[in-house]
Amino acid sequence: MVKHMIIWKMKDEAADKAATAQKIKVALEGLVGKIDGLLEMHILTECYACSAGDVMMDSAFADFAALEAYQKHPLHVEIADGMVRPVMCQRLSFDYEA
């Protein structure tokens, strides 16, 4: 299994950050069962003020090939390009074998 984690920082000018983060959460978590090899998707939006980011993704894939396929999958690309990238100013990722 491969774990894929991301921490995003939202742009200061992003409108209604809480509602936007919730929409992203619903959209990304909704990909489970629709993309082969995507085993788990958890989007965390509630954090302490001292946190470096605003939204965190904790996901699991069957293997590295499944992660690579997910990153190019049209359903993921639609959410990433349409919802996530327009409101984020920073992205840190960490991938590892679990």
C-alpha positions in Angstrom: 0.0 0.0 0.0 1.2 3.5 -0.8 0.2 6.5 1.4 -0.2 9.9 -0.3 -0.5 12.9 2.0 -0.9 16.5 1.0 -1.1 19.7 3.1 -2.5 22.8 1.3 -2.5 26.4 2.3 -5.4 28.4 1.0 -5.0 31.8 -0.6 -5.8 34.7 1.7 -8.3 36.0 -0.8 -10.2 32.6 -1.1 -13.8 33.3 -0.4 -15.5 31.5 2.5 -12.6 29.2 3.3 -14.6 26.8 5.5 -17.3 26.2 2.9 -14.7 25.8 0.1 -12.7 23.3 2.2 -15.9 21.3 2.8 -16.7 21.2 -0.9 -13.2 19.9 -1.6 -13.6 17.3 1.1 -16.9 16.0 -0.3 -15.5 15.9 -3.9 -12.2 14.2 -3.1 -13.7 11.7 -0.6 -16.3 10.9 -3.2 -13.6 9.5 -5.6 -13.3 6.3 -3.5 -14.9 3.5 -5.4 -14.7 5.5 -8.7 -11.0 5.2 -9.3 -9.3 1.8 -9.4 -6.6 1.4 -6.7 -7.8 4.3 -4.6 -8.4 2.6 -1.2 -9.0 5.5 1.2 -9.4 9.2 1.1 -9.7 11.4 4.2 -9.7 15.2 3.9 -9.2 17.0 7.2 -10.4 20.6 7.4 -10.5 21.3 11.2 -7.1 22.2 12.6 -5.5 24.3 15.3 -4.5 27.9 14.4 -0.8 26.9 14.8 -1.0 24.5 11.8 1.0 25.3 8.7 -1.8 24.4 6.4 -5.6 24.7 6.0 -6.6 21.4 4.4 -4.9 18.0 4.6 -5.4 14.9 2.5 -4.5 11.5 3.8 -5.1 8.9 1.1 -4.1 5.3 0.4 -3.5 3.5 -2.9 -3.0 -0.2 -3.7 0.5 0.5 -5.1 2.5 3.3 -6.7 1.1 2.6 -10.2 -2.4 3.2 -8.8 -1.2 6.6 -7.4 0.2 7.5 -10.7 -3.0 6.5 -12.5 -5.1 8.5 -10.0 -3.1 11.7 -10.6 -3.9 11.5 -14.3 -7.5 10.2 -13.9 -10.1 12.6 -15.4 -12.3 12.6 -12.3 -9.3 13.6 -10.1 -8.0 16.2 -12.7 -11.4 17.8 -12.8 -11.5 18.4 -9.0 -7.8 19.4 -8.8 -8.0 21.9 -11.7 -11.6 23.1 -11.0 -11.7 23.2 -7.2 -8.4 22.8 -5.5 -5.7 24.6 -7.5 -7.7 27.9 -7.9 -7.9 28.4 -4.1 -4.6 27.1 -2.9 -1.3 28.9 -2.8 0.9 26.2 -1.3 1.1 22.4 -1.6 3.4 20.0 0.3 3.2 16.3 -0.4 4.6 13.1 1.1 4.3 9.7 -0.4 5.5 6.5 1.2 5.1 2.7 1.3 3.0 1.6 4.2 
